[in-house]
Amino acid sequence: MSALYAWWRNHPRVVDGVLAAPLALGGIADAVSLRHHLLILVAIGLAIPIVVRRRYPVGAFSVAILAGVLQVLAGARPMVTDFAVLVLLYTVAAYTTRRISVTALGVCLYGALVETLRLHTKMVVLTSPEVTGFVFLMFAGPTLIAWVLGDSTRYRRAYYLTLEERAARLERERDAHAQIAAAAERARIARELHDVVAHNVSVMVVQADGATYALESDPGRARDALAAISATGRQALAEMRALLGVLRRGDETASGQVADDGTNAEPAHVALAPLPDLGQLGELLDQTRAASLPVSYRVEGEPQPLPAGTALTVYRIIQESLTNTRKHAGPLASANVVLSYTSSSIEVSVTDDGAGAGATCDGAGHGLTGMTERAFMYGGSVQFGPLPEGGFCVVATLPIGQVTADTPGAVRAGAA
């Protein structure tokens, strides 16, 4: 049945032709029995418009009304084909506006009244008002029923179209929100990757250069530099594993699974390492000093507990600033890191006495852009530029917000 219904929906012209054929044949049979050849044209004029009623509802209804007027003028009695007017009235009510369908209903009711009056003048039995009213209701009743059915069909179709449009709009909004979320997540991961890779790789490059120079003259220092390179590489791998672990599916690495290189894969339940915060600031500064960049550090004001995201942002800004200093400020430069606390904000300042304007940004400029984006995400701002006396300065200000010491994820800066 569902296949048959689908076929009917896909071939409406055939369905309407099947409906028009018996009406036309019945009207022609009535015309032949009455020996009234004009009624053959009336039957055809009433039945043929049914075939094109969906595509041209107003035109088909108008042709049928003209055929009905010709039938009245010819003085013929009602025929089987007159049911075509009801079908076309239903079509007008279902496929056009309410104003057009009400006009068509008025035309049909007027035709029913004219036909009733015509029969009243020709038949003595209709002289009674009660009988005349009953005959009018026989003509007008089916007309009203056809219009009501068509109007309810139009209302239902409009309601379903509204639901479909709303569903399509919600789907588009869902896709747009998903794309925005994906873009934001990609930007966050890109910032994290840049900060991790740029800092650790720059430390490894500096240590490798030092090991090259000291390889023959001071093998002990070369050995220490190689050990620092190994430790820094492991730290970089650990941070990248923690960052990219959120992209892996939970069921991709089962416990005891063998990795591609033949070693035992990491169990799926192994917890990811936490992202760094101000608690690891001392390790960052020690690592920077080990890479031959002297760094001084001080804290001003009373340290306040920070949200985890704000603490990570401060850590990354300091890390990126020291990375840029090491890469651009020159071999004799030194850096100074200052954390200034107020009751409502934290200000981090990283200055150096190196090349200054030469430290504008690295590569394509992702470092300073990443700082600015991070601070903006948490309602802060970043200012940077060369100093008049030489060197480069990065100053970031971030609001602290209402955070207490026992807030989950709250971080308080310790001694570095």
C-alpha positions as CSV (number, residue, x, y, z in Angstrom):
1,M,0.0,0.0,0.0
2,S,2.8,2.4,0.8
3,A,4.4,1.8,-2.6
4,L,1.0,2.5,-4.3
5,Y,0.5,5.6,-2.3
6,A,4.0,6.8,-3.2
7,W,3.2,6.2,-6.9
8,W,0.0,8.2,-6.7
9,R,1.9,11.1,-5.1
10,N,4.5,11.0,-7.9
11,H,1.9,10.9,-10.7
12,P,-0.9,13.4,-9.7
13,R,-1.9,14.0,-13.3
14,V,-2.7,10.3,-13.9
15,V,-4.7,10.2,-10.7
16,D,-6.7,13.3,-11.7
17,G,-7.3,11.8,-15.2
18,V,-8.7,8.6,-13.6
19,L,-11.1,10.9,-11.6
20,A,-12.1,13.0,-14.6
21,A,-12.8,10.1,-17.0
22,P,-15.9,8.6,-15.3
23,L,-17.3,12.1,-14.8
24,A,-16.9,12.9,-18.4
25,L,-18.4,9.6,-19.6
26,G,-21.3,10.0,-17.2
27,G,-22.0,13.6,-18.5
28,I,-21.8,12.5,-22.1
29,A,-24.2,9.6,-21.4
30,D,-26.7,12.0,-19.9
31,A,-26.4,14.3,-22.9
32,V,-26.9,11.4,-25.3
33,S,-30.0,10.2,-23.3
34,L,-31.4,13.7,-23.4
35,R,-30.5,14.1,-27.1
36,H,-28.9,17.5,-26.1
37,H,-25.6,17.7,-28.0
38,L,-24.7,21.0,-26.3
39,L,-24.5,19.1,-23.0
40,I,-21.6,17.1,-24.4
41,L,-19.5,20.3,-24.5
42,V,-20.7,21.1,-21.0
43,A,-19.6,17.7,-19.7
44,I,-16.2,18.0,-21.4
45,G,-15.8,21.6,-20.0
46,L,-16.6,20.3,-16.5
47,A,-14.4,17.2,-16.6
48,I,-11.3,18.2,-18.5
49,P,-10.2,21.0,-16.0
50,I,-9.9,18.3,-13.3
51,V,-6.8,17.0,-15.1
52,V,-4.9,20.3,-14.6
53,R,-6.5,21.4,-11.4
54,R,-3.3,21.1,-9.3
55,R,-1.2,23.2,-11.6
56,Y,-3.9,25.8,-12.6
57,P,-6.5,25.7,-9.8
58,V,-8.1,29.1,-10.5
59,G,-8.1,28.6,-14.3
60,A,-9.6,25.2,-14.1
61,F,-12.3,26.4,-11.7
62,S,-13.1,29.3,-14.0
63,V,-13.5,27.0,-17.0
64,A,-15.8,24.8,-15.0
65,I,-17.9,27.7,-13.9
66,L,-18.3,28.9,-17.5
67,A,-19.4,25.4,-18.5
68,G,-22.0,25.5,-15.6
69,V,-23.3,28.8,-16.8
70,L,-23.7,27.3,-20.3
71,Q,-25.6,24.4,-18.7
72,V,-28.0,26.8,-16.9
73,L,-28.6,28.9,-20.0
74,A,-29.4,25.7,-21.9
75,G,-32.0,24.9,-19.4
76,A,-30.6,21.4,-18.7
77,R,-31.1,19.6,-15.5
78,P,-28.2,18.7,-13.1
79,M,-25.8,16.0,-14.4
80,V,-23.3,13.6,-12.9
81,T,-20.5,15.8,-14.3
82,D,-21.6,18.7,-12.0
83,F,-19.6,16.9,-9.2
84,A,-16.5,18.3,-11.0
85,V,-17.4,21.7,-9.6
86,L,-17.1,20.4,-6.0
87,V,-13.7,18.8,-6.8
88,L,-12.4,22.1,-8.3
89,L,-13.8,24.1,-5.4
90,Y,-11.9,21.8,-3.0
91,T,-8.7,22.4,-5.2
92,V,-9.1,26.1,-5.1
93,A,-9.5,26.1,-1.3
94,A,-6.5,23.7,-0.8
95,Y,-4.0,25.4,-3.2
96,T,-4.8,29.1,-3.2
97,T,-5.2,31.8,-0.6
98,R,-8.2,32.2,1.7
99,R,-9.4,35.3,-0.2
100,I,-9.6,33.5,-3.6
101,S,-11.2,30.4,-2.1
102,V,-13.9,32.4,-0.3
103,T,-14.7,34.1,-3.6
104,A,-15.0,30.7,-5.3
105,L,-17.3,29.6,-2.5
106,G,-19.5,32.6,-3.0
107,V,-19.7,31.9,-6.7
108,C,-20.8,28.3,-6.1
109,L,-23.4,29.3,-3.5
110,Y,-24.8,31.8,-5.9
111,G,-25.0,29.1,-8.6
112,A,-26.8,26.8,-6.1
113,L,-29.3,29.6,-5.4
114,V,-29.9,30.3,-9.1
115,E,-30.4,26.6,-9.8
116,T,-32.8,26.3,-6.9
117,L,-34.8,29.3,-8.1
118,R,-34.9,27.9,-11.7
119,L,-36.3,24.6,-10.4
120,H,-38.8,26.5,-8.2
121,T,-40.2,28.2,-11.3
122,K,-40.4,25.1,-13.4
123,M,-41.7,22.5,-10.9
124,V,-44.9,23.0,-8.9
125,V,-43.7,20.7,-6.1
126,L,-41.1,23.3,-5.2
127,T,-43.7,26.0,-4.4
128,S,-43.4,25.1,-0.7
129,P,-40.8,27.2,1.0
130,E,-39.7,24.2,3.1
131,V,-39.1,22.1,0.0
132,T,-37.3,25.0,-1.7
133,G,-35.0,25.5,1.3
134,F,-34.3,21.7,1.4
135,V,-33.3,21.7,-2.3
136,F,-31.1,24.7,-1.7
137,L,-29.4,22.9,1.2
138,M,-28.9,19.8,-1.1
139,F,-26.9,22.1,-3.5
140,A,-25.2,24.3,-0.9
141,G,-24.3,21.5,1.7
142,P,-21.9,19.6,-0.5
143,T,-20.4,22.9,-1.6
144,L,-19.7,24.0,1.9
145,I,-18.3,20.5,2.8
146,A,-15.9,20.6,-0.2
147,W,-14.7,24.1,0.7
148,V,-14.1,23.2,4.4
149,L,-12.1,20.1,3.4
150,G,-10.0,22.1,1.0
151,D,-9.4,24.9,3.5
152,S,-8.4,22.4,6.2
153,T,-6.0,20.7,3.7
154,R,-4.4,24.1,3.0
155,Y,-4.0,24.8,6.7
156,R,-2.4,21.4,7.3
157,R,-0.1,21.8,4.4
158,A,1.0,25.3,5.6
159,Y,1.5,23.9,9.1
160,Y,3.7,21.0,7.8
161,L,5.7,23.4,5.7
162,T,6.3,25.6,8.7
163,L,7.5,22.6,10.7
164,E,9.8,21.6,7.9
165,E,11.2,25.1,7.6
166,R,11.7,25.2,11.3
167,A,13.4,21.9,11.3
168,A,15.7,22.9,8.5
169,R,16.5,26.2,10.2
170,L,17.3,24.4,13.5
171,E,19.5,22.0,11.5
172,R,21.3,24.8,9.9
173,E,21.8,26.5,13.3
174,R,23.0,23.3,14.8
175,D,25.6,22.9,12.0
176,A,26.7,26.5,12.3
177,H,27.1,26.1,16.1
178,A,29.1,22.9,15.5
179,Q,31.3,24.6,13.0
180,I,31.9,27.5,15.4
181,A,32.7,25.1,18.2
182,A,35.0,23.1,16.0
183,A,36.8,26.3,14.9
184,A,37.2,27.5,18.5
185,E,38.6,24.1,19.5
186,R,41.0,24.1,16.6
187,A,42.2,27.5,17.5
188,R,42.7,26.5,21.1
189,I,44.6,23.3,20.1
190,A,46.7,25.4,17.7
191,R,47.6,27.8,20.5
192,E,48.6,25.0,22.8
193,L,50.6,23.2,20.2
194,H,52.4,26.4,19.3
195,D,53.2,27.2,22.9
196,V,54.5,23.7,23.7
197,V,56.4,23.1,20.5
198,A,58.0,26.6,20.1
199,H,59.2,26.7,23.7
200,N,60.6,23.2,24.0
201,V,62.1,23.1,20.6
202,S,63.8,26.4,21.1
203,V,65.3,25.1,24.3
204,M,66.5,22.0,22.5
205,V,68.1,24.0,19.7
206,V,70.0,26.2,22.2
207,Q,71.2,23.1,24.2
208,A,72.2,21.4,21.0
209,D,74.3,24.4,19.9
210,G,76.0,24.5,23.3
211,A,76.7,20.8,23.1
212,T,78.3,21.2,19.6
213,Y,80.6,23.9,20.9
214,A,81.6,22.0,24.1
215,L,81.8,18.5,22.5
216,E,85.6,18.6,22.2
217,S,86.7,21.2,24.8
218,D,84.3,20.2,27.7
219,P,82.7,16.7,27.2
220,G,81.1,17.1,30.6
221,R,79.1,20.1,29.6
222,A,78.2,18.5,26.3
223,R,76.9,15.5,28.2
224,D,74.8,17.8,30.4
225,A,73.4,19.6,27.4
226,L,72.5,16.3,25.7
227,A,70.7,15.2,28.9
228,A,68.8,18.5,29.0
229,I,67.8,18.0,25.3
230,S,66.6,14.5,26.2
231,A,64.6,15.8,29.3
232,T,63.1,18.7,27.3
233,G,62.1,16.3,24.5
234,R,60.4,14.0,26.9
235,Q,58.6,16.9,28.5
236,A,57.4,18.2,25.1
237,L,56.2,14.7,24.2
238,A,54.3,14.4,27.5
239,E,52.6,17.8,27.0
240,M,51.7,17.1,23.4
241,R,50.3,13.6,24.4
242,A,48.2,15.3,27.1
243,L,46.9,17.9,24.7
244,L,46.2,15.6,21.8
245,G,44.8,12.9,24.0
246,V,41.4,14.7,24.1
247,L,41.1,14.0,20.3
248,R,41.4,10.3,20.6
249,R,38.4,8.0,20.9
250,G,38.0,6.4,24.2
251,D,37.9,2.9,22.7
252,E,40.8,3.2,20.2
253,T,43.5,2.0,22.7
254,A,42.3,-0.9,24.8
255,S,44.3,-2.1,27.7
256,G,47.3,-4.2,26.5
257,Q,46.8,-3.2,22.9
258,V,50.0,-3.4,20.7
259,A,51.1,-0.1,19.1
260,D,52.2,0.3,15.5
261,D,55.9,0.1,16.5
262,G,55.5,-3.2,18.2
263,T,55.6,-1.9,21.8
264,N,52.8,-2.2,24.3
265,A,50.3,0.6,23.7
266,E,49.3,2.9,26.6
267,P,46.1,1.6,28.4
268,A,43.0,3.6,27.5
269,H,42.3,4.4,31.2
270,V,45.6,6.2,31.7
271,A,44.8,9.7,32.9
272,L,46.0,12.6,30.9
273,A,48.6,14.9,32.4
274,P,47.2,18.2,33.7
275,L,47.9,21.3,31.8
276,P,50.6,23.6,33.4
277,D,49.8,26.5,35.6
278,L,51.6,28.9,37.9
279,G,52.6,25.9,40.1
280,Q,55.1,24.8,37.4
281,L,56.4,28.4,36.8
282,G,59.6,27.6,38.7
283,E,60.4,24.7,36.4
284,L,59.8,26.9,33.4
285,L,62.2,29.5,34.7
286,D,64.8,26.9,35.6
287,Q,64.6,25.5,32.2
288,T,65.0,28.9,30.6
289,R,68.0,29.7,32.8
290,A,69.5,26.3,31.8
291,A,69.1,27.5,28.1
292,S,71.6,30.4,28.9
293,L,68.9,33.1,29.4
294,P,69.2,34.8,32.8
295,V,65.7,35.4,34.2
296,S,64.7,37.3,37.3
297,Y,61.3,36.9,38.9
298,R,59.3,38.7,41.6
299,V,55.7,38.9,42.8
300,E,54.1,42.2,43.8
301,G,51.0,42.4,45.9
302,E,49.2,39.7,47.8
303,P,48.9,36.5,45.6
304,Q,45.2,35.7,44.8
305,P,43.8,32.3,43.8
306,L,43.3,32.2,40.1
307,P,40.8,30.2,37.9
308,A,42.5,27.3,36.1
309,G,42.0,28.9,32.7
310,T,43.5,32.3,33.8
311,A,46.4,30.5,35.5
312,L,47.1,28.6,32.2
313,T,46.9,31.8,30.2
314,V,49.4,33.5,32.5
315,Y,51.8,30.6,32.3
316,R,51.5,30.5,28.4
317,I,52.1,34.2,28.1
318,I,55.3,34.0,30.2
319,Q,56.4,30.9,28.3
320,E,55.8,32.5,24.9
321,S,57.5,35.8,26.0
322,L,60.6,33.9,27.2
323,T,60.7,31.9,24.0
324,N,60.6,35.0,21.9
325,T,63.3,36.6,24.1
326,R,65.5,33.6,23.7
327,K,65.0,33.5,19.9
328,H,65.2,37.2,19.1
329,A,66.8,39.2,21.9
330,G,70.4,38.0,21.3
331,P,72.9,36.0,23.2
332,L,73.7,38.5,25.9
333,A,70.1,39.4,26.8
334,S,68.4,38.8,30.1
335,A,64.7,38.8,31.1
336,N,62.6,40.0,34.0
337,V,59.2,38.5,34.9
338,V,56.9,40.3,37.3
339,L,53.5,39.2,38.6
340,S,51.4,42.1,40.1
341,Y,48.3,41.2,42.0
342,T,45.4,43.4,42.9
343,S,42.0,42.6,44.4
344,S,40.4,42.1,41.0
345,S,43.2,41.5,38.4
346,I,46.6,40.1,37.8
347,E,49.2,41.8,35.6
348,V,52.1,39.8,34.1
349,S,55.1,41.7,32.7
350,V,58.0,40.2,30.8
351,T,60.7,42.5,29.7
352,D,64.2,41.9,28.2
353,D,67.2,44.1,27.4
354,G,68.0,42.5,24.1
355,A,67.4,43.4,20.4
356,G,64.1,45.1,21.1
357,A,62.3,45.7,17.8
358,G,63.8,42.6,16.4
359,A,61.6,40.6,18.8
360,T,58.3,41.7,17.4
361,C,57.1,38.1,16.6
362,D,58.3,34.7,15.5
363,G,57.7,33.1,12.1
364,A,54.2,34.0,10.9
365,G,53.5,35.9,14.1
366,H,51.4,33.2,15.9
367,G,53.1,33.8,19.3
368,L,51.9,37.3,20.0
369,T,48.6,36.6,18.3
370,G,48.1,33.6,20.5
371,M,48.8,35.7,23.6
372,T,46.2,38.3,22.6
373,E,43.6,35.6,21.8
374,R,44.2,33.9,25.1
375,A,43.9,37.1,27.1
376,F,40.8,38.1,25.2
377,M,39.0,34.8,26.0
378,Y,39.3,35.6,29.7
379,G,38.3,39.2,29.4
380,G,41.9,40.5,29.5
381,S,44.3,42.4,27.2
382,V,47.9,42.3,26.0
383,Q,50.2,45.1,25.1
384,F,53.6,44.6,23.6
385,G,56.3,46.6,21.9
386,P,60.0,47.7,22.0
387,L,61.2,49.8,24.9
388,P,62.7,53.3,24.4
389,E,65.9,52.3,26.1
390,G,66.2,49.0,24.2
391,G,64.6,45.6,24.7
392,F,61.1,44.4,24.4
393,C,58.2,44.3,26.8
394,V,55.0,42.3,27.0
395,V,52.3,43.3,29.5
396,A,49.1,41.3,30.0
397,T,46.3,42.2,32.3
398,L,43.6,39.6,33.3
399,P,40.6,39.9,35.6
400,I,40.6,37.4,38.5
401,G,36.9,37.2,39.2
402,Q,35.2,35.8,42.2
403,V,37.4,32.8,43.1
404,T,38.1,31.4,46.5
405,A,40.9,29.3,47.7
406,D,38.7,26.2,47.8
407,T,37.3,26.7,44.3
408,P,37.9,23.7,42.1
409,G,40.8,24.5,39.7
410,A,41.8,27.5,41.7
411,V,45.6,28.2,41.5
412,R,47.8,30.4,43.7
413,A,51.2,31.4,42.5
414,G,54.0,29.9,44.5
415,A,57.7,30.8,44.8
416,A,59.4,30.4,41.5
